Amino acid sequence: MNRRTFLGVAAALAAVGTDVSARSAPIPIIDTHIHLFDPRRPQGIPWPPKNDAKLSKPALPERYMRLTQGLGVVGAIEVECSPWLEDNQWVLDVAAKAPVIVGTVGDLEPEKPDFRKQLERFHRNPLFRGIRSGNLWGRNISLQLGNPDFVHGLKELAQAGLEMDTANPDPELIAAVVRLTDRVPNLRVVIDHLPQMKELADPKLKKDLAANLHELEKRPQVYVKVSEVLRRVNGRLVQDRDFYKLTFDRLWDIFGEDRLIYGSDWPNSDHIEKFPQELALVRQYFLGKGRNASEKFFWKNSVAAYRWIKRDARQPDPGRA
């Protein structure tokens, strides 16, 4: 097996923060998956837990900007990491002072009686781009789809022009996204963290998962976030680039250049490896697909998925997408 340690290459690529070709201008990056929280708040935070040594410190825009300086990242979309209603407002207040944040994905429960009221409240802020539903906070889309109120709420979300992120995919969630997009076909859906989904040993389950992914391939309103890329096997970081290429190839073969988008999952990604290393690995693969495909992956497709707003001169014009 060709085991080349990509970390050294990653550090070199991250240091320049540009296209690997010196003849090309840098491709701007919109990171579609970061989390913001501050454990110093009087009320605390629901996540991460206090005993998480890697994450138990403030994750705020200023720290993110320092981390990504020189890497080509010009904007980010914050994705909820709290089920507390008022944390939607907390994130919007933090984002208001940080032009690097081009959108937020909040936490609202579509089946709740006050969903429409809360949706209208937060959607008044143009940074509010959608909500997240999936395998977190004890929720399960597959079961929720049996609730007419949940489906009705998602129809209202779609009518408002907003999107829905999923959370923590498994075969059941992928099957649920097929059913969801059958029932609410005009809802844009972003599937997150697909590279982290465990390989299936059962041939039937594997076949069913492949069939559902190929069904989603036919649905242009469904996007896939290439996030949580790096993997540990038996507690050790996998350093073989061919291992990751296999995962990238599978996603590319199904969803192609128009449906994949970049996300870092910062700072949760610190559990695996540092931000620059993961970005460089991903960048190396997608730059190999050509500049046009790379621009789609690193920012243009995120416009279609989230309809984010430009807030800083360094950010590309969404109209160019």
C-alpha positions in Angstrom: 0.0 0.0 0.0 1.3 3.5 -0.9 1.4 5.0 2.6 2.5 8.6 2.2 2.1 10.8 5.2 0.0 13.6 4.0 0.4 15.8 7.0 3.7 17.3 5.8 2.2 18.0 2.4 -0.8 19.5 4.1 1.3 21.8 6.2 3.1 23.1 3.1 -0.1 23.6 1.1 -1.8 25.3 4.1 1.1 27.7 4.5 0.6 29.1 1.0 -3.1 29.0 1.1 -3.4 29.1 -2.7 -4.1 26.9 -5.6 -1.3 24.3 -6.1 -0.7 25.8 -9.5 1.3 29.0 -9.2 -0.3 30.2 -12.4 -3.8 30.2 -11.0 -5.3 32.8 -8.7 -6.4 31.5 -5.3 -9.9 30.0 -5.1 -11.9 31.5 -2.3 -13.3 29.1 0.3 -16.7 29.3 2.0 -16.6 26.8 4.9 -20.2 25.6 5.3 -19.8 23.9 8.7 -18.4 25.6 11.8 -19.8 25.8 15.3 -19.8 28.8 17.6 -20.1 28.5 21.4 -18.8 30.1 24.6 -18.6 28.0 27.8 -18.0 31.2 29.8 -21.6 32.2 29.5 -23.5 32.3 32.9 -26.0 29.8 31.7 -23.3 27.5 30.3 -23.7 25.6 27.0 -25.4 22.2 26.2 -22.4 21.2 24.1 -19.5 20.4 24.2 -19.4 18.8 27.7 -17.1 20.4 30.3 -14.8 17.4 30.4 -14.0 17.6 26.7 -10.4 18.8 26.9 -10.1 19.5 23.2 -13.2 21.7 22.9 -13.9 23.2 26.2 -12.8 26.7 25.3 -14.6 29.5 23.4 -15.2 28.9 19.7 -15.8 32.4 18.4 -15.3 34.1 15.0 -12.1 35.9 16.1 -10.4 32.5 16.9 -11.6 31.0 13.6 -10.2 33.9 11.6 -6.8 33.6 13.3 -6.8 29.9 12.6 -7.7 30.3 8.9 -5.5 33.3 8.1 -3.6 32.6 4.9 -5.6 29.5 4.0 -8.0 31.1 1.5 -11.0 30.9 3.7 -13.1 34.0 3.2 -16.4 33.1 4.8 -18.2 30.5 6.9 -21.7 29.2 7.7 -22.4 28.5 11.4 -24.3 25.3 12.1 -26.2 25.0 15.4 -24.7 23.1 18.3 -27.5 23.8 20.8 -31.2 22.9 21.1 -31.9 26.0 23.2 -34.2 28.3 21.4 -32.5 31.5 22.4 -29.2 30.2 21.2 -30.4 30.9 17.7 -30.5 34.6 18.7 -27.1 34.3 20.5 -25.5 33.0 17.3 -27.1 35.7 15.2 -25.9 38.4 17.6 -22.3 37.1 17.5 -22.5 36.8 13.7 -23.7 40.3 13.3 -20.3 41.6 14.5 -18.3 39.1 12.3 -18.5 39.6 8.5 -16.7 36.3 8.1 -20.1 34.6 9.0 -22.2 34.6 5.8 -25.1 32.6 7.2 -26.3 30.5 10.1 -28.2 27.2 10.4 -30.4 27.2 13.5 -32.3 24.8 15.6 -36.1 24.9 15.5 -38.4 21.9 15.7 -40.9 21.8 12.8 -43.5 19.8 14.6 -43.9 22.2 17.5 -47.0 24.5 17.6 -44.9 27.7 17.7 -42.6 26.7 14.8 -44.0 29.1 12.3 -43.8 32.0 14.8 -40.2 31.2 15.6 -39.3 30.7 12.0 -40.7 34.1 11.1 -38.9 35.7 14.1 -35.4 34.4 13.1 -35.9 34.6 9.4 -36.2 38.3 9.7 -32.5 38.3 10.0 -31.0 37.6 6.5 -28.2 35.6 8.1 -30.6 32.9 9.1 -30.4 30.3 6.3 -32.1 27.2 7.6 -32.4 24.7 10.4 -30.8 21.4 11.3 -32.6 18.1 11.9 -31.2 14.6 12.3 -29.5 12.3 14.7 -28.9 14.7 17.5 -30.7 16.0 20.6 -32.6 12.7 20.8 -34.4 13.3 17.5 -34.9 11.0 14.6 -36.1 12.1 11.2 -37.2 8.7 10.2 -39.7 8.7 13.1 -40.6 12.3 12.8 -41.7 11.9 9.2 -44.7 10.0 10.6 -45.8 13.2 12.2 -47.9 15.4 9.8 -47.0 18.5 11.8 -43.3 17.8 11.2 -43.8 17.5 7.4 -46.0 20.6 7.4 -43.3 22.6 9.2 -40.7 21.5 6.6 -43.1 22.6 3.9 -43.2 26.1 5.5 -39.4 26.0 5.7 -39.2 25.4 2.0 -41.8 28.0 1.2 -39.7 30.5 3.1 -36.8 29.7 0.8 -34.7 28.1 3.6 -32.8 24.8 3.7 -32.5 21.9 6.0 -29.1 20.4 7.2 -29.2 16.8 8.3 -27.0 15.6 11.3 -24.8 12.6 11.7 -25.8 10.3 8.8 -26.5 6.6 9.0 -28.4 4.3 6.5 -31.7 5.0 8.2 -31.2 8.8 7.9 -30.3 8.5 4.2 -33.4 6.5 3.6 -35.4 9.1 5.5 -34.0 11.9 3.2 -35.4 10.0 0.2 -38.8 9.9 1.9 -38.5 13.5 3.0 -37.7 14.8 -0.5 -40.6 12.8 -1.9 -43.0 14.6 0.5 -41.4 18.0 0.3 -39.7 18.1 -3.1 -39.0 21.9 -3.1 -37.0 21.7 0.2 -33.2 22.1 -0.3 -31.4 19.5 1.9 -27.8 19.4 2.8 -26.4 16.0 4.1 -23.5 16.5 6.4 -20.5 14.4 7.4 -21.1 11.6 4.9 -17.4 10.7 4.8 -17.7 9.7 8.5 -20.5 7.2 7.9 -19.3 3.7 8.9 -18.8 1.1 6.3 -21.5 -1.6 6.3 -20.7 -5.3 6.5 -24.2 -6.6 5.8 -24.6 -7.0 1.9 -28.3 -6.2 1.9 -27.9 -3.0 4.0 -25.0 -2.0 1.8 -27.1 -2.5 -1.3 -30.0 -0.5 0.1 -27.8 2.3 1.1 -26.3 2.5 -2.4 -29.7 2.5 -3.9 -30.9 5.4 -1.7 -27.7 7.4 -2.5 -28.3 6.9 -6.2 -31.9 7.9 -5.7 -30.7 11.1 -4.1 -28.4 11.6 -7.1 -31.5 12.2 -9.2 -32.7 15.0 -6.9 -30.9 18.3 -7.6 -32.1 19.9 -4.4 -30.0 17.6 -2.3 -26.4 18.5 -1.6 -23.7 16.6 0.2 -21.2 18.3 2.6 -17.7 16.9 2.4 -17.0 17.4 6.1 -15.5 15.3 8.9 -13.1 13.8 6.4 -10.2 12.5 8.5 -10.6 9.1 10.2 -9.2 7.2 13.0 -9.0 3.4 12.9 -8.2 1.6 16.1 -7.4 5.0 17.7 -4.8 6.0 15.1 -5.2 8.7 12.4 -5.3 7.1 8.9 -2.5 8.8 7.0 -2.8 7.1 3.6 -4.1 9.5 1.0 -5.4 6.6 -1.1 -7.8 5.7 1.7 -9.4 9.2 1.5 -9.3 9.2 -2.3 -11.5 6.2 -2.3 -14.1 8.0 -0.2 -13.9 11.2 -2.3 -14.2 9.1 -5.5 -17.4 7.5 -4.3 -19.0 10.8 -3.5 -17.8 12.4 -6.8 -19.1 9.5 -8.8 -22.6 9.8 -7.3 -23.1 13.6 -6.8 -20.6 15.1 -9.2 -19.2 18.6 -9.3 -22.6 20.4 -8.8 -23.7 18.9 -5.6 -20.7 18.6 -3.3 -19.7 21.4 -0.9 -16.9 22.0 1.6 -17.3 22.0 5.4 -14.6 21.8 8.1 -16.7 20.9 11.2 -14.5 23.3 13.2 -13.8 23.1 16.1 -15.2 19.6 16.5 -12.7 18.5 13.9 -9.9 19.1 16.4 -10.8 15.7 17.9 -9.1 14.2 14.8 -6.5 16.6 13.5 -5.8 20.3 13.0 -7.8 22.4 10.5 -5.0 23.1 8.0 -4.2 19.4 7.5 -7.7 18.4 6.7 -8.3 21.4 4.4 -5.1 20.7 2.5 -6.1 17.0 1.9 -9.5 18.0 0.6 -8.0 20.8 -1.5 -5.5 18.6 -3.1 -8.2 16.2 -4.3 -10.6 18.7 -5.7 -8.0 20.9 -7.4 -7.2 17.7 -9.3 -10.7 17.9 -10.8 -9.9 21.3 -12.4 -10.4 24.9 -11.5 -14.1 25.0 -12.5 -15.0 22.0 -10.4 -12.9 23.3 -7.5 -14.7 26.7 -7.5 -18.0 24.9 -7.5 -17.0 22.8 -4.5 -15.3 25.5 -2.4 -17.9 28.2 -2.9 -20.3 28.2 -5.8 -22.4 25.2 -4.8 -22.7 26.6 -1.3 -24.6 29.6 -2.9 -27.1 27.2 -4.4 -27.5 25.3 -1.2 -27.7 28.1 1.3 -28.2 31.4 -0.6 -25.8 33.1 1.7 -25.1 36.8 1.6 -21.8 38.6 0.9 -20.6 40.6 3.9 -16.9 41.2 3.2 -15.0 42.5 0.1 -12.8 39.3 0.1 -15.9 37.1 -0.4 -17.0 36.3 -4.0 -20.1 37.7 -5.5 -22.9 35.1 -5.1 -24.4 36.3 -8.3 -21.3 34.9 -10.1 -22.3 31.4 -9.0 
